[in-house]
C-alpha cells in the first residue's frame, strides 16, 4: 500500500508514544488533515500554553487500547469536520516549516515577556493564526479585519485616500488634480494623503485645489514601498490606495467602498491581473490579459484595511521590500501575496472598466513605469521571488465580479443608484 495515500484518506490516525519528547506521527497526521488519536498518557503537546489542542485531537488511553475504536466512533460527523479543519489551520499556521516552528516559539516567549501587549488565546487558535496578528498594532480583536465576522461588527463608514505621486506638479491639468477632485467629492472620504515620491520637492499648499476634506502631503522618501508604510495620519480602517494617474468616477469609488465594507479582510478594487503556471519554464507567470479570471487586484485603485500596512512593514522581510524599492515595481503584487496568504481568499474585482490609466502627455512628464518594456519582465520575476519566500503560491483565482444592482438592466435610470458606472 501507499503510506501517504493511506494517511490522506484516513479520518483518524493513531499517534503512539515516541522515543523522545514528541512523535513524528503527530506532525504527519496534522499535515494530512487526519485527526490525531493520542496514545501517550501525560504527553505535553507542543505550544500547549497557547494552542487549544482539544479542538484538534482525540485523546485515548494507552492502557486501554481496546477502547480506542469505540472512542473514535463516538465522535459525531460535525465534530469530525471541525477537528480536521483545525488540524489544517494549526499545521499551516505553526508547523508547516522549521521557520514557523522557531518563529512560533520566539513569539510565545515574547508574549510572556511583554504580557501587557500579548496575543490572547483566541488569536492563537483562530484564523489566520497568531503569527499574523501583531500585538504591537493592537491587542483588541475588533481592530483586525479578519475577526469582524466572528464579532458581528462592521467597519467604519469613512476611508482615507492615499495617492502615490511620482511626477512633479507642472500643470493644473495633470491627472492627479482631477483625481483629487473626484475623490474629495465622495461623502465617505475622511481625508486625502499624498505620498510625495517625486525627485522634485512638493509644491506649496496653495498649488493644490481647494477641497472639502483635509489634504496632507507627506514625504515618501522616494521609496516605492513607502506607500504601504503604517502612516500615523491614517485614522480610518479603510484605505483607498491610488496611483496619481488613476481615472475613476466618484460613483465608482463609492460603490467599491460599499463592497469593501462587506469584505473588509480582502482587497477590493478595479484593475485585475492574473498569475499562471508555465509548465515549459517550470515557473510562475504573470499576465495582464483581460479574461474572466483574475488573482490580483492592483493597488493603483483598490480598498483594503489599514492593518495590512502594518503587516507589510513589520511582517514581511526587509529583502522583499528592498526588491520593491530597487526595481520601483511589484509592491502591488507583494501586497496581494500578503493579503491572500492571510485570508486564503482571492481579491474582489468590482465593475467592468478596462482602462484606469492616463498616458502622460505633458512635456517634461516622465514615461509611466508600466509603459516600460522591462516593467513586465520584472513583475514576472517578482511573482517567483515572492512565491519562493512564502513557500507556496498564496494567490487564488476568481471569476467573481460585483456590479451594482440593476447594472445595465433595461429599466429607468432613476431606479439605479450607480447609473454613471454604465457609461465608462
N, C-alpha and C positions, 0 to 999 in steps of 0.2 A: 504494500500500500504506500501511497504518497503521504508522508507525515504532515507536510504543510497543508495539503488539501484536506486531510482529515481534521486538522486543527481548525481551519477556517470554516469547515462545515459543522463543527460541533457547537452545541449550545453551552455545555458545561465542561470544564477542564479540571481534572484533579491536580492539585498542587501539593505534593507531599513535602515533608521537611527536607531542606537542602543540607549539603555537607557543612556549609558555613552559616553566616547570619541570614542569608537570603536564599532564593531559589530561582534559577533561570527560567523554570517553567512558569513562574508567576508573570514575568515580563512577556514571555511568549503568548500567554493567554490574553493579556491586555492588548497586545498588538493585533491579535486575531479576532478581537471582539468576542472572545469565548469567556464566559463568566467563570472566574477562578473559584474553585471549591477548595478552601484551605484545609489541609490535614496536617496542621502543625500547631499544637496547643501552646499558647503563650508566645507565639511569634509576633514580634513587633513589626508592623508593616511600615514601609518607607514613608517618611513625611507624615506620619500619623497624627502629629500635633496640629496639622492644618487640613489634611485631607480626610473627609468623612468616608472611610472605606466601607462602611455598612451599606452605602448606596451603590457599590460596585462589586462586592464579593459575597460569597456564601461561606459561612464558617461551619466546618464539620468538626467532628471529634476523632482524632487519630486512634483513640482507644476503642471506638465503636464504629468500625468501618462498615459493618453490615447495615448500619442505619443510613448511610450516605444516599442510596437510591431513593428511599422514602423522603429524605430531606429535600432533594432536588425536585422530586415530583410534586412536592407541596408548594413550590414556587409558581404563582399564577402567571398567565401569559403577559399581562400588563407589566408586572414586575420584571419578568424576563427581558422585555423590551427596554425598560428603564435601566436595568443593570448593564445590558450590552451597550447602550448608548453612553453610559457613564464610563465604561471601560475605555471606549474610544476617545472620549473627552480627556480623560486622565492620561492616556498614552500620548496623545498629540500634544497636550499641554506641558507634560513634565518628564516623560520617559522615552520619547522617540529618538533622542540623541544624547550622547555624553555631555555635549554642551548644555542641553536643557537640564539634565540631572545636576550638573555642577552649579548652573545659574539658580536653579530652584533652591539648592542647599544654601547658597550665599544670600538669596533674598529672604529666606526664612530666618537666617541669623541676623540679617539687617532689621527685620521686623521685630525681633526680640530686643535688639539694642535700642532701636528708635521706636519704642512701643507707642509713643504718642502720635506717630504718623505711620501706622502699620495697616496692613490689609486685614479685614475680618474674614471669618471662615466662609461666608457666602462668596466673597470674591475669589477665594481659592477653589471653591467647588462648583462655581457656575461658569458658563461660557463667557468670555473666551479664555478664562484661566488667570491665575494670579500674576503670571509674568507679564501679561499685557495690561495689568492695572497698576499704574504708577502712583503710589500714595503721595508722592511729592506734589502731584496735581491736585488731589483731593482724597479724603477718606470717606466721603459721603457717596452712597450708591447713586443718588439722584443726579450726580454730576457727570455720570458716564452714559453715553448714548445707548449702549447695548443692554442696560438694565431698565430702560424706560418701560418696556412692555411688561416685565415682571412686576414693576412697582405700580403700574397703571397710571403713569403720568405722561404728559405731552410736553414737548419742548416749547420754548418761548415763542412769542409771536413777532419777533423782530430779528433782523440779521445785520451783520456788519459786512460791507463790501470791501475786499482787499484787491486793489488794482496794481498789477505788476507793470511798472513803467520803465522802459529801457531807452526810449528815444527822447532827445531834447525837445523842449516845447518851443517851436519856432513859428507856429501859426495857430490862430483860434479855430481853424477848420480841421485840425487833426482829429483822428478818430477818438482819442481819449476825451476830448472836450464834449463830443456828442455823447459818449458813454457816460460821462459824469451826469449829464442832464437826464438821461434815460433812467439811470439807477436811482438818482435822488428823488425822482417822481414816484417811486414805489412807496406806498403807505407803510410798508413793512421795514423800510430801510432805517436803521438806527443811526449809522454813521458810515462815512467812507474813509478808508485809509489808502493813501497812495504810497506804495513801496517804491521809492526812487532808486533805480539801479542804472541810471544813465551816467555816461562819462562826464557830462557837464552838471554843474550844481543845479538844484531845483530852483524854479522861478519863484519870485516873490508871491505872497498870498494874493496880492491884487491881480495877478495874471490869471488866476483861476476863476471860473464863473461863479456868480452867487448861487447858493443852493439852500434848500430848506433844512438840510441836515448838516451836522458838523463834518468838516473836512480836515484830516490830519495827513501831513506829508512826513514820512519817516525815511531815514537813510537805510537802504538795503545793502550797503557796503559792497555793491557790485558783485554780490553772490547770488546765483540762481536759487540756491536752497533757502535763502532768507525769506522767500515768500511763504514758507511753511514754519517759520520761527513762531514760538508762542508769544506773540506780541502782547504786552500788558494792556494796550489800548483796546483790545478785543474783549468786550464785556458780554456780548450775546453768545448764545450757544451755537447759533448758525453762522457760518462763514460763507459768503459768496466770493469765490475766487475768480478773478477776471484778468485776462490779458488786455493790454492797452488798446489793441486793435479789434477787440471783440465787438460784433454787431448784434445787438439784441433789442427787442421792444420791451417796454415796461411791463406789458401784459405777459410776455414770455417769462420774465423774472418772477412776477407774482405767481404764475402757475407753477413754475419749478419749485418755488418756496413752499407752496401748499403741498406739493408732492413730497418734498423732503420732510415735512413735519409728520408725515405718515411713515417715513422710513429714515429716522434720524441717525441710524447707525451706518447708513450707506452713503456713497457718493451719488448725487442726483444731478444730472446736467444734460448738456446738449451734444457736443461733438463726440461721436463714438469712434473707437478704433478696436482692433482685434489682434489676438496672437494665434499662432498655429504651430504645429509640429511639422518640421521639414524632414521627412524620412531619408532624403538623399544626403543632406548635410548633417543629419542627426543632431539638429539644433532647433531651438525655438525661433520662429519668425515673427515679424510684426507687419501688419498691413493697415493701410488707410482706405482700402476699397470699401465702397458703400454697399453693404449687404444687409440681410435681415438678421445677422448675428453679430454680436459685439461682446467684448470682455473688458473694455476700458472706456471710461468717460473722461475726456481731457479736462484738466482743472483750469483751462482758459475760460471756461464758462460752466461752473459747477458749484453746488452747495455741498457742504459736509459739516460735521461737528468740530468745534474748535479743539476738542481733546486730541484729535489726530495731529494737530500742530505739535502738541507736547510729545506724542509718541514718535513723530518724525524726527524730532530734535534730540530726544533722550533715550529712545529705544533702539533705533537703527544705528549701525556702526558708523563711525566718522568716515570710514573708507568709502561708503556708498555716497554720502553727502559730498565728499571730496570729488568723486567721479562726476557728480552732477555739476559742481562748480567749475571743474576743469573743462568740461565739454559745453557748459551752458545749455544743457539739454537733459531730458529724461526725468526731470523732477516730477512731472505729472504721472509718468509710468510708475515711478517708485511709490508715489502716494497711493496709486491704485493697488499695487502689490501689497502695501501695508494694510489698507482697509480690507481688502479681500482676505488677507491672512487672519485678520481679527474676526470678521463676520462669517467667513466661509460662504459668502454670497457674492453675486455679481453686482456691479453698479446698476443704476437705473437711468435709462435714457428717456427724455421727455420730448414730445412733438417731433416734427418731421424735417425741420430746416436742415439743409445740407451745407450751406456756406455760412461761416461765423467769423470770417476774417476780411479785413480790407487791405488790399495791396497798397504799399507805400507809394504815393505819387508825388510827394513834396520833394523839391530839390534839397539835398543835404540830409534827408532821412535815409538811414541805412536799410539794406535789404532785410526783410523779415527772416529770422532764423529758420523757420520752416520752409523757406524757399531755397535754402542752401542744399545742394545735392548731397553733401556729407551728413546732413541732418538725419536723413532716413537711415543711412548706414549705422550711424552712432546709436540710433534707437534700437536697431536690431541687436547690436552688441549689448546694449543695456539690459534688454529683456533676458538674455542668457546670463549676464553677470548677476542680476537680481535673483533669478531662479536658483543660481548656484548658492548664493548666500542663504536663502530661505530653506534650501534643501529639497524643495519641491516646487511645483508651479501652482501658486495660490489663485491665479486669475481663473475666473469661471465664465463660460459663455452664457449668453442670454439672448432670447428673441423677444424679450418683453419691452414694450414701449407704451408709455402712458400719454394719452391725448385727453383734452378736455371733453366733458360730456357734451354731446351733440356736435362734436368736431366733424365738419364737412357734411353734416346731415342737412337735408333739404327742408329746413324749417326757417322760420323768421329769425333774422339776426338779433332781434330784440330778446329772444329766448336764450341767447348764447352769452355766457359770461366772458369768454376769451375769444371774441369774434375776430380780433386782429390777427390771431395766430394762423388763420386760414389764408391770409394774404401774403405770407412770407415764403 
